[in-house]
Amino acid sequence: MVLLDVCSTKLSAAIDRLEPTRFLDFAQAEALEKQLENLIADHLLETLYEGDPLLPFFQERPWQEEADIYALDRNGDLVVFELKRAGAGRGALEQLFRYVEVASAWDYFELNRKFGEYLSKRKARVVELRDAHCQAFGLAEPMDEDSFNKRQRMYVVANSAEEGLIQAVLYWRSRGLEIEFLPYRVYEIGGKKYFEFFSKPFDVHPNPAHRKGVLFDTNASYDVLGQTPWVQRMITQKRVSAYGNVKGTVDSLQRGDTVFYYQKGYGIIAAARIIGTTPHNFEEDEERYWDVEFLTQVPTRFEPPYNALSVAEIREATGLNFYWPKTIKVPFLDLEHTEKLLQAAIGKLGPAV
């Protein structure tokens, strides 16, 4: 479980006082720095940086002089993460500066080579970095190769009690370096360990328990030739569905949420509101879904080209940047942004009939 930007206290059973909850670092919690690294690189970047998502493209290798995580932002600039367990101290920054100095010289071909290695290690299909970057950030077209890695930013991730390291980061920030300190804590509650990570900027994450708007991918990349496309099944059966090893993503939704159906390469093709009380399972296809009622006109044909609210129009309506590779795009939309996007979708697609 990941706790983001929450008060680190617990309410006693008597509800008559607040007690601070003792926190640990990863060393005390018998966890490895590599676990923290994988947790952030594999699961958190698109969630922690909702307003400024990042695309991880490389992680350190054993016995190599490398930072823990390398990522790219929307502009193609390099973002370097150095993760520390306990007792990092001021010397940790000297090591980070060396890593960034080396990485600042990487041209696009070196970035792309490292990205291919990163994907291969995860047994993922190897694609061109320019294309993955374009898709991840919803760009109109891939960036030029010589536009990558023009600037570098640094993040030091360490226990929130590392005062010496915090002061060192503040000193170098005052000297103009683009460096941030990101604190974490580990709690042990009821025999279970909980990880709390304070991302930048603080306190901007909408509460998923509130009604919200969500851009939901129609899984066009996984349609099987000769079978009914997933998007057709969802639309005609009035569902929002996820399948296989990502079917649990629908549990982030709830009754009253507005779902915008996103068709890869086109944009939003329909919008609906969840009306069920709980999600359902359809075991034959490993499908998990919610029932919905549509708020816009829906497609009557299920092959390209689609009539859609484009990525540029989505950005214009909301003023937000999204992380596009996931089934559920982040950030979630608050009620104001949901209504703006819904009106834009109705204007483009027409109201429900």
N, C-alpha and C positions, 0 to 999 in steps of 0.2 A: 504494500500500500504506500502511496506517495502523498504526503501532506504538503500543500503549497501555501505559504504566507498565512499561516494560521497561528492563533495564540497558543503558546506552549505551556498551558496550564490544564489542570483537571479539576473538576468540581467534586467535592467530597460527597459521600452518600447522604450525609446529613444536610447537604446544601446550606451549610452555614459558614463556609470559608473556602478560599481558593488555595490550592497547594501547588507550588512549582513542580513540574515534572523533571526529574533528573535526566540529562541527556548524555550520550556517549559519543566518542568519535569512532571511526571505522575500525581502528585497531582494537579498542576496548570491546567492540561488538563482534570481534573475531571475524571480521569481514575483510576482504582484500581490496586494495586500491583498484585492481582490475575489474572487480565487480561494480564498483562505483562508476568506473569509466564506461563499461558496457551498458549499464543502466541508463546513463545520460545519452550515449551515442545511439543506442538501439531503440530507446523508448521515449525519451523526454524532450529532445530538442524541439520537435514540432509543437509540443504542448507548452513548454516553458517560455518560448519566445513567440507568443501568439501574434504580437504586433510586428515582429521582426524575425520571422522564421529562418532557420539555418539548415543547410544541406550538408551533413557530414560526408566526407569523401575519403578519409584515411584515419587509421589509428596506429599507435605505436606498435612496433614489433619487438620481440624479445632481443635484448642485448644490442639495441640500436639507440643512437643518440637522437631521439625523437620526442616530440610532445605527445601527450596522451590522445588528444582528439584534434583533428583539423577539419574545418568546415568552411563553407562559402555562404555569404549572404546574398541578398537579391542583386546587389551590384557586382557580384563576382569577386568581392574583396575577401581576403583570408581572415578567418577567425580561429584562434589557437587556444585550446583549453589545456591547462596543466592542473592535474588533480593531486591533492595532498592529503595524507591521512593525519597522523599526529606529529607534533613537533617540527613542522615544516620550517619555520623561522625565515629570516630575511634572505638566506642564501638560496632559497627556492627560486627567487626571481632571476638571479644570475643565470641559472640553468635555462629558464624560460626565454630569456633574452637571446641566448645562443641559438635556441631552436628557431625563434622567429627570424633572426638574422639569416640563417640558412634558408628558411622557407621563403623569405622575401625575394629570393633569386629564382624561384621556380617559375618557369614559363608554362604556357597552357599544356604543352606536350608532356611535361613532367606531372602536372596536376592530373591530366587524363590517364597517364600510366598508373599513378597511385590509385585513382578511382577504380580502374579496372582490377587492380590487385585487391582492393577493398571489397568489390562485388564478388570476385572469384572466391575469396576466403569465406564469404557467406553463402556460397553456392547460388548466387543470384545471377540472372542473365546480364552479361556485360553489355553496356550501352555507352555511347559517347557522352562525355561529361557535359558538353554544351547542350545536348538534347535533354539530358536529365535535369540540368539546371533550368532550362527553359520550361519544362513541364512542372517542376517543383514550384516555381514562382509565377506561373501563368503568364509568361512573357509572350508578346506577339510573335517573336522569332528569336532563335538562339543568338547570344551575344557573339561578337567577334572574338577570335582567339586571343588577340593582344589586349583585350579589355579586362582580362582576368588578373587578379592578384596585384592590383595597383596600390592597395593599402592593406595594412594588417592591424588587427585588433587582438587583444590578449585578455583571457579570463583565468583567474586563479580560483580554483574551487577547493575550499578547505573548511575545517571545523570552525564554527562561529567563535570559538574561544581563542583562536590564534591571533592574539593582539599584536605581536611583533610583525607578523606577516601583513596584517591589516594596515598597520602604520607604514610599512614599506610600500604597499600599493598606493596609499594616499600620497606619499612623498613623490613617487614617480608620476602619478596623475597630475600633481601640482607642477611638474616639470614638462607637461604637455604630452606624455605618453598615453596612448589609448589602451588603458589597462583597467580592469575591474576586479573586485574581490566578490566572489559568490559564496556565501556561507551555507553549510549544511549542518544538520544535527541528526543523530540516531537516537530514538527512544526505545526503551524496552518496557512494554505495558502488557500485563497479563501473560507474560511468557513469550510474547511476540515482539518482533523488532519493526519499528516504523521509521521511514526515512523522510525527513523534511528538507526541502530545498528552496532557498529564497532566490528566485530568479529576478532579473531586471526587465522592465521596471516593476517595482513592488505593487502588490494589491491591484492588479488590473485584470485578474482572471474572473470571468463571470461564474457565478455559482451554477453548476450543472443541474442542481435541484430545482432551479427556477425555470419558468417557461422561457423558451429560447428558440432561435432559428438555427438550423443546421444545414450546411451544404453536404449532401450525401451522394456518394459516387454510385453509378448504376452498374459498375463492374463490367464495363464494355470490353476491357482487356482480357477477360476470362470467359467470354462467350465461346461456346463449343460449336464448331461447324456442324450444321444439320440439326441442331437443337434449338428450341425456342430461346431467343435472347433473354438475358436476365431482366433487362429493362422492360421488355414486353410483358413478362410474367408479373413484374411489380405493378405496372400501370393497369393492366387488364384485371388483375385480381385485387386492386386497391390495397396495395401493401407497400411498406418500405422494408426491404429484406437485406440480410447479409448471409454469406454462405461459407461453409467449410471452416478453416481455421481463423477466419475473421468474423464469424457470425455473432460473437459476443459484443461487437461494436454497437449493436442496436440497444444494448442495455444502457448506453449513455443517453438514450432518448426516453421521453415520458409523455403521458397524455397531455395534450395541449400544445406540444412543440410543433413548430412549423418546419417542414422538411422541403428543401429545394433539391430536386433531382438533377444531378450534374452528369451530363454525358461527355466523356472525355473527347476533347478536340472540338467541342461545339459550345458547351455552356449549360445553363439551366433550361431544361425542356418542360418542366412542370413543377408545381408547388402544391403541397397538401398539408393538412393538419392531422396529427395523430388523435384518433378517437377511442382506441382501445384502452383497457385498464391495465393489461399486462401484455408483454410480448409472448408470441407463440412459437412452438417448434414444429417443423415439418421434417421428420427424420429421414425420409427417403432421399432428400437432396441436401441433408444437413443444413437446412434453411431455418433461420430465426427471423421473425418479422413482427411488425406492428400493423394493425388495420388503420386506414387513413380515409379522409374525405378530401377531394381535390378542390383547390382554390383557384386554379387556372384551367384553361382548356388543356387537354392532354393530347399527346401524339396519336394519330390514327394510322401512321405507318412507322415501322420499326427498323428502318435501315436508312443510312445517310442519303441525302443531307437532312439534318434536323433543323427545324425552326427553334432557335434558342437565344436566350439572353447571354451574350458573349462574356468572356472573362473581362474584357475592357469595360463592358457595361455593368458588370457586377461590381467592379472596382469603383466605377463612377457613382453608382447608387449608394454604396456603403462607405466609401473612403478608406477601405481596409485592404490589406494584403493577406492572402491566404496561403497555407501550405497545402499544395494540391495532391501529392502522391498518396495520401491516406484515404481510406474509405470515407471517414468523416473528416471533412476539412476543418481546420482550425484557423482563426478563432471561432468559438460559438458567437452567435449574434444576440445582443440584448433586444428588448422589445422595440426600441426605436429603430435600430438597424434592420430588424426583421421586417417591420412595416415598410420601410423605405425600399427594401429589396423586393418585397411582395408586390408593391405597387408598380415597380419597374417590370417585374415578371408579368403581371397582368397586362400592363401596357404593351408588352412585346408579344405575349402569347394569347391574350384574351382572357376574360373571366370564365369561370367554370360554367358549364351548361347542364 
